Amino acid sequence: MSETKWSPEPWRIGQYHVKDADDGCVVAVSRIMESDARRAIAAVNACAGLSTEALESGALARLLALFDGTYTQGDIDAALRALGRLP
């Protein structure tokens, strides 16, 4: 499946919109709570470089869950492969 390109990171808050790195408008609204905009922007910027498919697969959530100590090296490798970080 070919990846559809999204608006380039980093995103940032404008007066009535969220802007991308090229100064383009990503989301335009008449009202936006600053806390919602900050959270959405933080999430997008934190995921820069990860494919949409990797995010949708839950690989990042599984990788973060590894910190609870219940996963094996095989689980870690599988999560990293899903994120495109291992061949």
HTML snippet that shows the backbone in 3Dmol.js (N, CA, C, O; Angstrom):
<script src="https://3Dmol.org/build/3Dmol-min.js"></script>
<div id="view" style="width:600px;height:400px;position:relative"></div>
<script>
const pdb = `
ATOM      1  N   MET A   1       0.850  -1.170   0.000  1.00  0.00           N
ATOM      2  CA  MET A   1       0.000   0.000   0.000  1.00  0.00           C
ATOM      3  C   MET A   1       0.900   1.238   0.000  1.00  0.00           C
ATOM      4  O   MET A   1       1.871   1.308   0.753  1.00  0.00           O
ATOM      5  N   SER A   2       0.569   2.206  -0.844  1.00  0.00           N
ATOM      6  CA  SER A   2       1.403   3.406  -0.870  1.00  0.00           C
ATOM      7  C   SER A   2       0.940   4.375   0.206  1.00  0.00           C
ATOM      8  O   SER A   2      -0.252   4.520   0.477  1.00  0.00           O
ATOM      9  N   GLU A   3       1.896   5.016   0.794  1.00  0.00           N
ATOM     10  CA  GLU A   3       1.651   5.942   1.895  1.00  0.00           C
ATOM     11  C   GLU A   3       1.192   7.289   1.337  1.00  0.00           C
ATOM     12  O   GLU A   3       1.844   7.847   0.455  1.00  0.00           O
ATOM     13  N   THR A   4       0.085   7.809   1.842  1.00  0.00           N
ATOM     14  CA  THR A   4      -0.348   9.151   1.490  1.00  0.00           C
ATOM     15  C   THR A   4       0.433  10.126   2.352  1.00  0.00           C
ATOM     16  O   THR A   4       0.478   9.978   3.573  1.00  0.00           O
ATOM     17  N   LYS A   5       1.034  11.100   1.741  1.00  0.00           N
ATOM     18  CA  LYS A   5       1.822  12.076   2.503  1.00  0.00           C
ATOM     19  C   LYS A   5       0.893  13.012   3.257  1.00  0.00           C
ATOM     20  O   LYS A   5      -0.145  13.436   2.748  1.00  0.00           O
ATOM     21  N   TRP A   6       1.283  13.315   4.452  1.00  0.00           N
ATOM     22  CA  TRP A   6       0.521  14.226   5.301  1.00  0.00           C
ATOM     23  C   TRP A   6       1.247  15.564   5.349  1.00  0.00           C
ATOM     24  O   TRP A   6       2.327  15.720   4.778  1.00  0.00           O
ATOM     25  N   SER A   7       0.653  16.505   6.023  1.00  0.00           N
ATOM     26  CA  SER A   7       1.258  17.827   6.163  1.00  0.00           C
ATOM     27  C   SER A   7       2.546  17.705   6.967  1.00  0.00           C
ATOM     28  O   SER A   7       2.572  17.000   7.976  1.00  0.00           O
ATOM     29  N   PRO A   8       3.615  18.376   6.542  1.00  0.00           N
ATOM     30  CA  PRO A   8       4.924  18.191   7.186  1.00  0.00           C
ATOM     31  C   PRO A   8       4.970  18.727   8.620  1.00  0.00           C
ATOM     32  O   PRO A   8       4.379  19.756   8.949  1.00  0.00           O
ATOM     33  N   GLU A   9       5.699  17.984   9.455  1.00  0.00           N
ATOM     34  CA  GLU A   9       5.939  18.406  10.821  1.00  0.00           C
ATOM     35  C   GLU A   9       7.095  19.400  10.830  1.00  0.00           C
ATOM     36  O   GLU A   9       7.847  19.438   9.856  1.00  0.00           O
ATOM     37  N   PRO A  10       7.275  20.188  11.850  1.00  0.00           N
ATOM     38  CA  PRO A  10       6.411  20.257  13.036  1.00  0.00           C
ATOM     39  C   PRO A  10       5.175  21.112  12.771  1.00  0.00           C
ATOM     40  O   PRO A  10       5.205  22.049  11.973  1.00  0.00           O
ATOM     41  N   TRP A  11       4.085  20.764  13.461  1.00  0.00           N
ATOM     42  CA  TRP A  11       2.869  21.571  13.422  1.00  0.00           C
ATOM     43  C   TRP A  11       2.942  22.571  14.570  1.00  0.00           C
ATOM     44  O   TRP A  11       3.685  22.370  15.531  1.00  0.00           O
ATOM     45  N   ARG A  12       2.175  23.638  14.467  1.00  0.00           N
ATOM     46  CA  ARG A  12       2.133  24.647  15.529  1.00  0.00           C
ATOM     47  C   ARG A  12       0.773  25.343  15.525  1.00  0.00           C
ATOM     48  O   ARG A  12       0.005  25.225  14.570  1.00  0.00           O
ATOM     49  N   ILE A  13       0.493  26.058  16.586  1.00  0.00           N
ATOM     50  CA  ILE A  13      -0.793  26.733  16.756  1.00  0.00           C
ATOM     51  C   ILE A  13      -0.749  28.100  16.087  1.00  0.00           C
ATOM     52  O   ILE A  13       0.172  28.885  16.314  1.00  0.00           O
ATOM     53  N   GLY A  14      -1.762  28.381  15.251  1.00  0.00           N
ATOM     54  CA  GLY A  14      -1.992  29.711  14.720  1.00  0.00           C
ATOM     55  C   GLY A  14      -3.166  30.315  15.477  1.00  0.00           C
ATOM     56  O   GLY A  14      -3.635  29.721  16.448  1.00  0.00           O
ATOM     57  N   GLN A  15      -3.651  31.472  15.064  1.00  0.00           N
ATOM     58  CA  GLN A  15      -4.747  32.119  15.800  1.00  0.00           C
ATOM     59  C   GLN A  15      -6.045  31.316  15.701  1.00  0.00           C
ATOM     60  O   GLN A  15      -6.697  31.077  16.718  1.00  0.00           O
ATOM     61  N   TYR A  16      -6.425  30.901  14.504  1.00  0.00           N
ATOM     62  CA  TYR A  16      -7.656  30.134  14.316  1.00  0.00           C
ATOM     63  C   TYR A  16      -7.410  28.851  13.522  1.00  0.00           C
ATOM     64  O   TYR A  16      -8.311  28.342  12.856  1.00  0.00           O
ATOM     65  N   HIS A  17      -6.196  28.340  13.599  1.00  0.00           N
ATOM     66  CA  HIS A  17      -5.875  27.157  12.818  1.00  0.00           C
ATOM     67  C   HIS A  17      -4.597  26.509  13.343  1.00  0.00           C
ATOM     68  O   HIS A  17      -3.851  27.088  14.133  1.00  0.00           O
ATOM     69  N   VAL A  18      -4.382  25.299  12.877  1.00  0.00           N
ATOM     70  CA  VAL A  18      -3.130  24.592  13.123  1.00  0.00           C
ATOM     71  C   VAL A  18      -2.341  24.675  11.831  1.00  0.00           C
ATOM     72  O   VAL A  18      -2.876  24.398  10.758  1.00  0.00           O
ATOM     73  N   LYS A  19      -1.069  25.055  11.923  1.00  0.00           N
ATOM     74  CA  LYS A  19      -0.231  25.234  10.737  1.00  0.00           C
ATOM     75  C   LYS A  19       0.845  24.162  10.681  1.00  0.00           C
ATOM     76  O   LYS A  19       1.292  23.656  11.711  1.00  0.00           O
ATOM     77  N   ASP A  20       1.262  23.820   9.444  1.00  0.00           N
ATOM     78  CA  ASP A  20       2.330  22.848   9.286  1.00  0.00           C
ATOM     79  C   ASP A  20       3.668  23.549   9.063  1.00  0.00           C
ATOM     80  O   ASP A  20       3.742  24.777   9.092  1.00  0.00           O
ATOM     81  N   ALA A  21       4.719  22.772   8.842  1.00  0.00           N
ATOM     82  CA  ALA A  21       6.069  23.320   8.700  1.00  0.00           C
ATOM     83  C   ALA A  21       6.204  24.238   7.495  1.00  0.00           C
ATOM     84  O   ALA A  21       7.062  25.121   7.477  1.00  0.00           O
ATOM     85  N   ASP A  22       5.347  24.032   6.472  1.00  0.00           N
ATOM     86  CA  ASP A  22       5.391  24.879   5.279  1.00  0.00           C
ATOM     87  C   ASP A  22       4.500  26.100   5.411  1.00  0.00           C
ATOM     88  O   ASP A  22       4.260  26.805   4.431  1.00  0.00           O
ATOM     89  N   ASP A  23       4.002  26.357   6.628  1.00  0.00           N
ATOM     90  CA  ASP A  23       3.120  27.478   6.925  1.00  0.00           C
ATOM     91  C   ASP A  23       1.735  27.293   6.314  1.00  0.00           C
ATOM     92  O   ASP A  23       0.977  28.252   6.164  1.00  0.00           O
ATOM     93  N   GLY A  24       1.412  26.037   5.962  1.00  0.00           N
ATOM     94  CA  GLY A  24       0.086  25.739   5.426  1.00  0.00           C
ATOM     95  C   GLY A  24      -0.890  25.468   6.549  1.00  0.00           C
ATOM     96  O   GLY A  24      -0.504  25.067   7.647  1.00  0.00           O
ATOM     97  N   CYS A  25      -2.154  25.691   6.262  1.00  0.00           N
ATOM     98  CA  CYS A  25      -3.209  25.453   7.242  1.00  0.00           C
ATOM     99  C   CYS A  25      -3.603  23.981   7.203  1.00  0.00           C
ATOM    100  O   CYS A  25      -3.997  23.477   6.151  1.00  0.00           O
ATOM    101  N   VAL A  26      -3.505  23.293   8.325  1.00  0.00           N
ATOM    102  CA  VAL A  26      -3.869  21.888   8.427  1.00  0.00           C
ATOM    103  C   VAL A  26      -5.316  21.764   8.891  1.00  0.00           C
ATOM    104  O   VAL A  26      -6.080  20.980   8.328  1.00  0.00           O
ATOM    105  N   VAL A  27      -5.695  22.522   9.902  1.00  0.00           N
ATOM    106  CA  VAL A  27      -7.040  22.502  10.461  1.00  0.00           C
ATOM    107  C   VAL A  27      -7.456  23.945  10.692  1.00  0.00           C
ATOM    108  O   VAL A  27      -6.738  24.713  11.333  1.00  0.00           O
ATOM    109  N   ALA A  28      -8.618  24.308  10.169  1.00  0.00           N
ATOM    110  CA  ALA A  28      -9.149  25.652  10.406  1.00  0.00           C
ATOM    111  C   ALA A  28     -10.442  25.523  11.195  1.00  0.00           C
ATOM    112  O   ALA A  28     -11.313  24.727  10.845  1.00  0.00           O
ATOM    113  N   VAL A  29     -10.564  26.305  12.255  1.00  0.00           N
ATOM    114  CA  VAL A  29     -11.759  26.271  13.088  1.00  0.00           C
ATOM    115  C   VAL A  29     -12.095  27.676  13.530  1.00  0.00           C
ATOM    116  O   VAL A  29     -11.230  28.551  13.576  1.00  0.00           O
ATOM    117  N   SER A  30     -13.364  27.888  13.856  1.00  0.00           N
ATOM    118  CA  SER A  30     -13.726  29.200  14.359  1.00  0.00           C
ATOM    119  C   SER A  30     -13.362  29.334  15.832  1.00  0.00           C
ATOM    120  O   SER A  30     -13.110  30.433  16.325  1.00  0.00           O
ATOM    121  N   ARG A  31     -13.339  28.193  16.529  1.00  0.00           N
ATOM    122  CA  ARG A  31     -12.923  28.179  17.934  1.00  0.00           C
ATOM    123  C   ARG A  31     -12.192  26.894  18.207  1.00  0.00           C
ATOM    124  O   ARG A  31     -12.638  25.821  17.800  1.00  0.00           O
ATOM    125  N   ILE A  32     -11.091  26.987  18.881  1.00  0.00           N
ATOM    126  CA  ILE A  32     -10.355  25.789  19.267  1.00  0.00           C
ATOM    127  C   ILE A  32      -9.803  26.018  20.672  1.00  0.00           C
ATOM    128  O   ILE A  32      -9.205  27.054  20.962  1.00  0.00           O
ATOM    129  N   MET A  33     -10.017  25.037  21.525  1.00  0.00           N
ATOM    130  CA  MET A  33      -9.443  25.147  22.857  1.00  0.00           C
ATOM    131  C   MET A  33      -7.942  24.969  22.714  1.00  0.00           C
ATOM    132  O   MET A  33      -7.487  24.023  22.072  1.00  0.00           O
ATOM    133  N   GLU A  34      -7.180  25.856  23.298  1.00  0.00           N
ATOM    134  CA  GLU A  34      -5.728  25.780  23.190  1.00  0.00           C
ATOM    135  C   GLU A  34      -5.204  24.439  23.687  1.00  0.00           C
ATOM    136  O   GLU A  34      -4.262  23.892  23.115  1.00  0.00           O
ATOM    137  N   SER A  35      -5.806  23.906  24.747  1.00  0.00           N
ATOM    138  CA  SER A  35      -5.337  22.628  25.280  1.00  0.00           C
ATOM    139  C   SER A  35      -5.539  21.495  24.270  1.00  0.00           C
ATOM    140  O   SER A  35      -4.691  20.607  24.172  1.00  0.00           O
ATOM    141  N   ASP A  36      -6.649  21.508  23.514  1.00  0.00           N
ATOM    142  CA  ASP A  36      -6.880  20.491  22.488  1.00  0.00           C
ATOM    143  C   ASP A  36      -5.880  20.639  21.349  1.00  0.00           C
ATOM    144  O   ASP A  36      -5.326  19.648  20.873  1.00  0.00           O
ATOM    145  N   ALA A  37      -5.649  21.862  20.914  1.00  0.00           N
ATOM    146  CA  ALA A  37      -4.695  22.106  19.837  1.00  0.00           C
ATOM    147  C   ALA A  37      -3.293  21.682  20.255  1.00  0.00           C
ATOM    148  O   ALA A  37      -2.582  21.042  19.480  1.00  0.00           O
ATOM    149  N   ARG A  38      -2.892  22.030  21.470  1.00  0.00           N
ATOM    150  CA  ARG A  38      -1.554  21.665  21.949  1.00  0.00           C
ATOM    151  C   ARG A  38      -1.386  20.155  21.992  1.00  0.00           C
ATOM    152  O   ARG A  38      -0.336  19.638  21.611  1.00  0.00           O
ATOM    153  N   ARG A  39      -2.420  19.433  22.457  1.00  0.00           N
ATOM    154  CA  ARG A  39      -2.336  17.971  22.557  1.00  0.00           C
ATOM    155  C   ARG A  39      -2.240  17.335  21.175  1.00  0.00           C
ATOM    156  O   ARG A  39      -1.418  16.445  20.957  1.00  0.00           O
ATOM    157  N   ALA A  40      -3.073  17.785  20.244  1.00  0.00           N
ATOM    158  CA  ALA A  40      -3.037  17.231  18.887  1.00  0.00           C
ATOM    159  C   ALA A  40      -1.692  17.506  18.233  1.00  0.00           C
ATOM    160  O   ALA A  40      -1.119  16.619  17.599  1.00  0.00           O
ATOM    161  N   ILE A  41      -1.188  18.709  18.377  1.00  0.00           N
ATOM    162  CA  ILE A  41       0.099  19.079  17.785  1.00  0.00           C
ATOM    163  C   ILE A  41       1.229  18.269  18.417  1.00  0.00           C
ATOM    164  O   ILE A  41       2.121  17.799  17.711  1.00  0.00           O
ATOM    165  N   ALA A  42       1.199  18.103  19.731  1.00  0.00           N
ATOM    166  CA  ALA A  42       2.235  17.319  20.414  1.00  0.00           C
ATOM    167  C   ALA A  42       2.230  15.877  19.914  1.00  0.00           C
ATOM    168  O   ALA A  42       3.290  15.285  19.712  1.00  0.00           O
ATOM    169  N   ALA A  43       1.046  15.316  19.715  1.00  0.00           N
ATOM    170  CA  ALA A  43       0.955  13.934  19.234  1.00  0.00           C
ATOM    171  C   ALA A  43       1.507  13.806  17.817  1.00  0.00           C
ATOM    172  O   ALA A  43       2.281  12.893  17.533  1.00  0.00           O
ATOM    173  N   VAL A  44       1.118  14.706  16.938  1.00  0.00           N
ATOM    174  CA  VAL A  44       1.614  14.674  15.556  1.00  0.00           C
ATOM    175  C   VAL A  44       3.130  14.831  15.533  1.00  0.00           C
ATOM    176  O   VAL A  44       3.826  14.065  14.867  1.00  0.00           O
ATOM    177  N   ASN A  45       3.640  15.816  16.255  1.00  0.00           N
ATOM    178  CA  ASN A  45       5.089  16.055  16.241  1.00  0.00           C
ATOM    179  C   ASN A  45       5.865  14.897  16.865  1.00  0.00           C
ATOM    180  O   ASN A  45       6.967  14.584  16.414  1.00  0.00           O
ATOM    181  N   ALA A  46       5.308  14.255  17.897  1.00  0.00           N
ATOM    182  CA  ALA A  46       5.985  13.121  18.532  1.00  0.00           C
ATOM    183  C   ALA A  46       6.040  11.907  17.605  1.00  0.00           C
ATOM    184  O   ALA A  46       6.926  11.063  17.740  1.00  0.00           O
ATOM    185  N   CYS A  47       5.116  11.818  16.684  1.00  0.00           N
ATOM    186  CA  CYS A  47       5.060  10.668  15.775  1.00  0.00           C
ATOM    187  C   CYS A  47       5.749  10.934  14.440  1.00  0.00           C
ATOM    188  O   CYS A  47       5.661  10.112  13.527  1.00  0.00           O
ATOM    189  N   ALA A  48       6.428  12.060  14.314  1.00  0.00           N
ATOM    190  CA  ALA A  48       7.129  12.378  13.066  1.00  0.00           C
ATOM    191  C   ALA A  48       8.067  11.232  12.710  1.00  0.00           C
ATOM    192  O   ALA A  48       8.814  10.744  13.558  1.00  0.00           O
ATOM    193  N   GLY A  49       8.024  10.811  11.465  1.00  0.00           N
ATOM    194  CA  GLY A  49       8.891   9.732  11.004  1.00  0.00           C
ATOM    195  C   GLY A  49       8.271   8.350  11.083  1.00  0.00           C
ATOM    196  O   GLY A  49       8.824   7.399  10.530  1.00  0.00           O
ATOM    197  N   LEU A  50       7.138   8.213  11.754  1.00  0.00           N
ATOM    198  CA  LEU A  50       6.463   6.918  11.831  1.00  0.00           C
ATOM    199  C   LEU A  50       5.369   6.873  10.770  1.00  0.00           C
ATOM    200  O   LEU A  50       4.676   7.865  10.541  1.00  0.00           O
ATOM    201  N   SER A  51       5.220   5.731  10.131  1.00  0.00           N
ATOM    202  CA  SER A  51       4.175   5.604   9.107  1.00  0.00           C
ATOM    203  C   SER A  51       2.798   5.547   9.761  1.00  0.00           C
ATOM    204  O   SER A  51       2.659   5.157  10.920  1.00  0.00           O
ATOM    205  N   THR A  52       1.801   5.936   9.006  1.00  0.00           N
ATOM    206  CA  THR A  52       0.425   5.844   9.484  1.00  0.00           C
ATOM    207  C   THR A  52       0.074   4.391   9.780  1.00  0.00           C
ATOM    208  O   THR A  52      -0.604   4.096  10.764  1.00  0.00           O
ATOM    209  N   GLU A  53       0.543   3.481   8.918  1.00  0.00           N
ATOM    210  CA  GLU A  53       0.264   2.063   9.124  1.00  0.00           C
ATOM    211  C   GLU A  53       0.848   1.569  10.446  1.00  0.00           C
ATOM    212  O   GLU A  53       0.205   0.792  11.152  1.00  0.00           O
ATOM    213  N   ALA A  54       2.051   2.007  10.785  1.00  0.00           N
ATOM    214  CA  ALA A  54       2.666   1.589  12.058  1.00  0.00           C
ATOM    215  C   ALA A  54       1.856   2.113  13.236  1.00  0.00           C
ATOM    216  O   ALA A  54       1.671   1.408  14.228  1.00  0.00           O
ATOM    217  N   LEU A  55       1.378   3.334  13.132  1.00  0.00           N
ATOM    218  CA  LEU A  55       0.569   3.897  14.213  1.00  0.00           C
ATOM    219  C   LEU A  55      -0.759   3.156  14.331  1.00  0.00           C
ATOM    220  O   LEU A  55      -1.202   2.840  15.435  1.00  0.00           O
ATOM    221  N   GLU A  56      -1.398   2.878  13.180  1.00  0.00           N
ATOM    222  CA  GLU A  56      -2.684   2.179  13.200  1.00  0.00           C
ATOM    223  C   GLU A  56      -2.550   0.745  13.693  1.00  0.00           C
ATOM    224  O   GLU A  56      -3.504   0.193  14.241  1.00  0.00           O
ATOM    225  N   SER A  57      -1.396   0.139  13.512  1.00  0.00           N
ATOM    226  CA  SER A  57      -1.191  -1.253  13.925  1.00  0.00           C
ATOM    227  C   SER A  57      -1.103  -1.409  15.441  1.00  0.00           C
ATOM    228  O   SER A  57      -1.213  -2.520  15.959  1.00  0.00           O
ATOM    229  N   GLY A  58      -0.906  -0.314  16.143  1.00  0.00           N
ATOM    230  CA  GLY A  58      -0.748  -0.395  17.595  1.00  0.00           C
ATOM    231  C   GLY A  58       0.670  -0.715  18.022  1.00  0.00           C
ATOM    232  O   GLY A  58       0.922  -0.948  19.205  1.00  0.00           O
ATOM    233  N   ALA A  59       1.612  -0.730  17.070  1.00  0.00           N
ATOM    234  CA  ALA A  59       2.996  -1.093  17.388  1.00  0.00           C
ATOM    235  C   ALA A  59       3.613  -0.139  18.403  1.00  0.00           C
ATOM    236  O   ALA A  59       4.346  -0.571  19.293  1.00  0.00           O
ATOM    237  N   LEU A  60       3.326   1.138  18.279  1.00  0.00           N
ATOM    238  CA  LEU A  60       3.904   2.109  19.215  1.00  0.00           C
ATOM    239  C   LEU A  60       3.370   1.864  20.625  1.00  0.00           C
ATOM    240  O   LEU A  60       4.126   1.914  21.595  1.00  0.00           O
ATOM    241  N   ALA A  61       2.089   1.604  20.735  1.00  0.00           N
ATOM    242  CA  ALA A  61       1.511   1.312  22.056  1.00  0.00           C
ATOM    243  C   ALA A  61       2.129   0.052  22.645  1.00  0.00           C
ATOM    244  O   ALA A  61       2.417  -0.005  23.841  1.00  0.00           O
ATOM    245  N   ARG A  62       2.334  -0.969  21.792  1.00  0.00           N
ATOM    246  CA  ARG A  62       2.966  -2.201  22.279  1.00  0.00           C
ATOM    247  C   ARG A  62       4.399  -1.942  22.705  1.00  0.00           C
ATOM    248  O   ARG A  62       4.857  -2.481  23.713  1.00  0.00           O
ATOM    249  N   LEU A  63       5.105  -1.125  21.950  1.00  0.00           N
ATOM    250  CA  LEU A  63       6.484  -0.812  22.298  1.00  0.00           C
ATOM    251  C   LEU A  63       6.548  -0.068  23.631  1.00  0.00           C
ATOM    252  O   LEU A  63       7.406  -0.356  24.465  1.00  0.00           O
ATOM    253  N   LEU A  64       5.657   0.868  23.826  1.00  0.00           N
ATOM    254  CA  LEU A  64       5.629   1.599  25.099  1.00  0.00           C
ATOM    255  C   LEU A  64       5.259   0.676  26.262  1.00  0.00           C
ATOM    256  O   LEU A  64       5.739   0.859  27.381  1.00  0.00           O
ATOM    257  N   ALA A  65       4.412  -0.307  25.997  1.00  0.00           N
ATOM    258  CA  ALA A  65       4.021  -1.257  27.043  1.00  0.00           C
ATOM    259  C   ALA A  65       5.187  -2.134  27.478  1.00  0.00           C
ATOM    260  O   ALA A  65       5.137  -2.748  28.543  1.00  0.00           O
ATOM    261  N   LEU A  66       6.228  -2.197  26.667  1.00  0.00           N
ATOM    262  CA  LEU A  66       7.386  -3.012  27.024  1.00  0.00           C
ATOM    263  C   LEU A  66       8.032  -2.552  28.327  1.00  0.00           C
ATOM    264  O   LEU A  66       8.712  -3.327  29.000  1.00  0.00           O
ATOM    265  N   PHE A  67       7.820  -1.311  28.670  1.00  0.00           N
ATOM    266  CA  PHE A  67       8.438  -0.785  29.881  1.00  0.00           C
ATOM    267  C   PHE A  67       7.868  -1.389  31.157  1.00  0.00           C
ATOM    268  O   PHE A  67       8.420  -1.191  32.239  1.00  0.00           O
ATOM    269  N   ASP A  68       6.757  -2.132  31.036  1.00  0.00           N
ATOM    270  CA  ASP A  68       6.232  -2.757  32.252  1.00  0.00           C
ATOM    271  C   ASP A  68       6.961  -4.062  32.578  1.00  0.00           C
ATOM    272  O   ASP A  68       6.704  -4.679  33.612  1.00  0.00           O
ATOM    273  N   GLY A  69       7.879  -4.485  31.685  1.00  0.00           N
ATOM    274  CA  GLY A  69       8.750  -5.616  31.982  1.00  0.00           C
ATOM    275  C   GLY A  69       8.184  -6.987  31.705  1.00  0.00           C
ATOM    276  O   GLY A  69       8.811  -7.979  32.079  1.00  0.00           O
ATOM    277  N   THR A  70       7.022  -7.098  31.064  1.00  0.00           N
ATOM    278  CA  THR A  70       6.413  -8.401  30.843  1.00  0.00           C
ATOM    279  C   THR A  70       6.656  -8.956  29.443  1.00  0.00           C
ATOM    280  O   THR A  70       6.160 -10.037  29.124  1.00  0.00           O
ATOM    281  N   TYR A  71       7.401  -8.249  28.604  1.00  0.00           N
ATOM    282  CA  TYR A  71       7.607  -8.680  27.230  1.00  0.00           C
ATOM    283  C   TYR A  71       9.014  -9.237  27.026  1.00  0.00           C
ATOM    284  O   TYR A  71       9.951  -8.882  27.741  1.00  0.00           O
ATOM    285  N   THR A  72       9.136 -10.120  26.030  1.00  0.00           N
ATOM    286  CA  THR A  72      10.411 -10.755  25.711  1.00  0.00           C
ATOM    287  C   THR A  72      11.145  -9.953  24.638  1.00  0.00           C
ATOM    288  O   THR A  72      10.587  -9.015  24.069  1.00  0.00           O
ATOM    289  N   GLN A  73      12.382 -10.320  24.368  1.00  0.00           N
ATOM    290  CA  GLN A  73      13.142  -9.679  23.299  1.00  0.00           C
ATOM    291  C   GLN A  73      12.451  -9.872  21.951  1.00  0.00           C
ATOM    292  O   GLN A  73      12.491  -8.983  21.101  1.00  0.00           O
ATOM    293  N   GLY A  74      11.820 -11.027  21.752  1.00  0.00           N
ATOM    294  CA  GLY A  74      11.069 -11.277  20.523  1.00  0.00           C
ATOM    295  C   GLY A  74       9.925 -10.292  20.344  1.00  0.00           C
ATOM    296  O   GLY A  74       9.669  -9.821  19.236  1.00  0.00           O
ATOM    297  N   ASP A  75       9.232  -9.980  21.448  1.00  0.00           N
ATOM    298  CA  ASP A  75       8.152  -8.994  21.400  1.00  0.00           C
ATOM    299  C   ASP A  75       8.695  -7.619  21.033  1.00  0.00           C
ATOM    300  O   ASP A  75       8.095  -6.894  20.240  1.00  0.00           O
ATOM    301  N   ILE A  76       9.833  -7.271  21.619  1.00  0.00           N
ATOM    302  CA  ILE A  76      10.467  -5.981  21.344  1.00  0.00           C
ATOM    303  C   ILE A  76      10.846  -5.894  19.867  1.00  0.00           C
ATOM    304  O   ILE A  76      10.576  -4.886  19.213  1.00  0.00           O
ATOM    305  N   ASP A  77      11.474  -6.956  19.339  1.00  0.00           N
ATOM    306  CA  ASP A  77      11.880  -6.963  17.936  1.00  0.00           C
ATOM    307  C   ASP A  77      10.675  -6.855  17.008  1.00  0.00           C
ATOM    308  O   ASP A  77      10.732  -6.142  16.006  1.00  0.00           O
ATOM    309  N   ALA A  78       9.588  -7.549  17.326  1.00  0.00           N
ATOM    310  CA  ALA A  78       8.373  -7.496  16.494  1.00  0.00           C
ATOM    311  C   ALA A  78       7.797  -6.083  16.471  1.00  0.00           C
ATOM    312  O   ALA A  78       7.391  -5.597  15.415  1.00  0.00           O
ATOM    313  N   ALA A  79       7.760  -5.433  17.607  1.00  0.00           N
ATOM    314  CA  ALA A  79       7.240  -4.064  17.673  1.00  0.00           C
ATOM    315  C   ALA A  79       8.135  -3.123  16.890  1.00  0.00           C
ATOM    316  O   ALA A  79       7.639  -2.261  16.165  1.00  0.00           O
ATOM    317  N   LEU A  80       9.438  -3.272  17.023  1.00  0.00           N
ATOM    318  CA  LEU A  80      10.371  -2.414  16.282  1.00  0.00           C
ATOM    319  C   LEU A  80      10.258  -2.657  14.780  1.00  0.00           C
ATOM    320  O   LEU A  80      10.339  -1.710  13.997  1.00  0.00           O
ATOM    321  N   ARG A  81      10.072  -3.913  14.363  1.00  0.00           N
ATOM    322  CA  ARG A  81       9.902  -4.200  12.937  1.00  0.00           C
ATOM    323  C   ARG A  81       8.634  -3.527  12.411  1.00  0.00           C
ATOM    324  O   ARG A  81       8.647  -2.955  11.321  1.00  0.00           O
ATOM    325  N   ALA A  82       7.547  -3.589  13.171  1.00  0.00           N
ATOM    326  CA  ALA A  82       6.283  -2.971  12.757  1.00  0.00           C
ATOM    327  C   ALA A  82       6.421  -1.456  12.615  1.00  0.00           C
ATOM    328  O   ALA A  82       5.739  -0.837  11.798  1.00  0.00           O
ATOM    329  N   LEU A  83       7.306  -0.868  13.411  1.00  0.00           N
ATOM    330  CA  LEU A  83       7.551   0.580  13.326  1.00  0.00           C
ATOM    331  C   LEU A  83       8.592   0.917  12.259  1.00  0.00           C
ATOM    332  O   LEU A  83       8.921   2.085  12.053  1.00  0.00           O
ATOM    333  N   GLY A  84       9.104  -0.102  11.588  1.00  0.00           N
ATOM    334  CA  GLY A  84      10.098   0.146  10.535  1.00  0.00           C
ATOM    335  C   GLY A  84      11.482   0.441  11.062  1.00  0.00           C
ATOM    336  O   GLY A  84      12.301   1.025  10.352  1.00  0.00           O
ATOM    337  N   ARG A  85      11.763   0.049  12.292  1.00  0.00           N
ATOM    338  CA  ARG A  85      13.063   0.332  12.908  1.00  0.00           C
ATOM    339  C   ARG A  85      14.010  -0.864  12.873  1.00  0.00           C
ATOM    340  O   ARG A  85      15.186  -0.736  13.214  1.00  0.00           O
ATOM    341  N   LEU A  86      13.497  -2.042  12.456  1.00  0.00           N
ATOM    342  CA  LEU A  86      14.312  -3.245  12.276  1.00  0.00           C
ATOM    343  C   LEU A  86      13.930  -3.861  10.939  1.00  0.00           C
ATOM    344  O   LEU A  86      12.775  -3.770  10.523  1.00  0.00           O
ATOM    345  N   PRO A  87      14.886  -4.484  10.264  1.00  0.00           N
ATOM    346  CA  PRO A  87      14.550  -5.133   8.978  1.00  0.00           C
ATOM    347  C   PRO A  87      13.663  -6.348   9.178  1.00  0.00           C
ATOM    348  O   PRO A  87      13.289  -7.007   8.208  1.00  0.00           O
TER     349      PRO A  87
END
`;
const viewer = $3Dmol.createViewer("view");
viewer.addModel(pdb, "pdb");
viewer.setStyle({}, {cartoon: {color: "spectrum"}});
viewer.zoomTo();
viewer.render();
</script>
